[in-house]
Amino acid sequence: MKILITGTAGFIGYHLALKLLERGDEVVGLDNINDYYDPGLKYDRLKQTGIPREAILPGRLVQSAGYNNYRFIQMDLKDQESMMNLFREEGFDRVCHLAAQAGVRYSLTHPHAYVDSNLVGFMNILEACRHHKIKHLAYASSSSVYGMNESMPFSTHDNVDHPVSLYAATKKSNELMAHTYSHLYDLPTTGLRFFTVYGPWGRPDMALFKFTRAILEDQPIHVYNNGEMQRDFTYIDDIVEGVRRVIDHAPSGNDQWSGEEPDPASSPAPYQIFNIGNNSPVHLMDFIHAIEKEAGKEATKEFMPMQPGDVPQTCADVDDLMKVFDYKPATAIQDGVRRFVQWYRDYYLEHKYSD
């Protein structure tokens, strides 16, 4: 297949691109390489896929030096004309849309960035998919959409109308927008609610990255809600395997769907929502202890109150993922943390991949 992956300078997009390239798909990667966090890390991810920094020019497709079936283009999702041109010229079969403005706390101070990327950008993706007859659009949603919902585990069949951050609201909006296009234009769409993804090459704004850096540098760590937090951490390899399976199978519509008792996770239209998580929440303090063990030293902890936009617990109901794809993420937190700390030491402490 010929697949467009947006966000390939990002954490999940980078790993997914490698996964699809290794099985032989033709992949075009897209990213605007913004400065939400260190662009150097993004360029280094691209370098691992054979895209050298010096070859990247905005709007220009760059052939990978490492994979003959991979090209990359620096482009902003807001650029509607360029997006349409790319779709018209390349003739993609499927699209996996992972590019977005991420981060719950950042949305409190930079709300317009979320509107530009997550709403305007997503609209441009939908329009391009519609007009160029894309066979399947899979896109990243988030566990953040569950918001004030306290029913555990979080189920895609639950109502999610009470987000507690703008980031979550934009992700819920993406699901609604996707359903509209599935209904009106018969565009197959699948939304994937990711649960706290972690692993090598991860984002510097995520807890694992922050804690590892602080502990290794003998700096204090901030422990929110006084440590009374649980997260359904999901290892990156588990995520990309789930995404791969989803991309391959476009939804066809639920013929049992009822407007009298509407199921939020499906539709008569070719539309579906899935959770991808471990269904095994980890206490924040246990998570910190796992990092301490791999780092070989104890963290200096500063206990803090709950932050605006955060929720105390996440847990994914993945029954639908198991039923449809015979798949459930299963990497133990100890194994995943060990792999991340090993990568972090190699990347930051032993040598740097970029100049």
HUQUI-V381873 format. One record per run of one state. SS is the DSSP state (A for helix, B for strand, O for the rest). FROM is the first residue (numbers start at 0). TO is the last residue. If there is no record, write none. Layout:
# HUQUI-V381873
SS & FROM & TO
SS & FROM & TO
This chain:
# HUQUI-V381873
O & 0 & 0
B & 1 & 5
O & 6 & 9
A & 10 & 21
O & 22 & 24
B & 25 & 30
O & 31 & 37
A & 38 & 47
O & 48 & 51
A & 52 & 54
O & 55 & 56
B & 57 & 57
O & 58 & 60
B & 61 & 62
O & 63 & 68
B & 69 & 73
O & 74 & 78
A & 79 & 89
O & 90 & 92
B & 93 & 96
O & 97 & 104
A & 105 & 108
O & 109 & 109
A & 110 & 130
O & 131 & 134
B & 135 & 141
A & 142 & 145
O & 146 & 152
B & 153 & 153
O & 154 & 164
A & 165 & 184
O & 185 & 187
B & 188 & 193
O & 194 & 195
B & 196 & 197
O & 198 & 205
A & 206 & 215
O & 216 & 219
B & 220 & 222
A & 223 & 226
O & 227 & 228
B & 229 & 230
O & 231 & 232
B & 233 & 234
A & 235 & 247
O & 248 & 264
B & 265 & 265
O & 266 & 269
B & 270 & 275
O & 276 & 280
B & 281 & 282
A & 283 & 294
O & 295 & 299
B & 300 & 302
O & 303 & 311
B & 312 & 312
O & 313 & 314
B & 315 & 315
O & 316 & 317
A & 318 & 324
O & 325 & 331
A & 332 & 349
O & 350 & 354
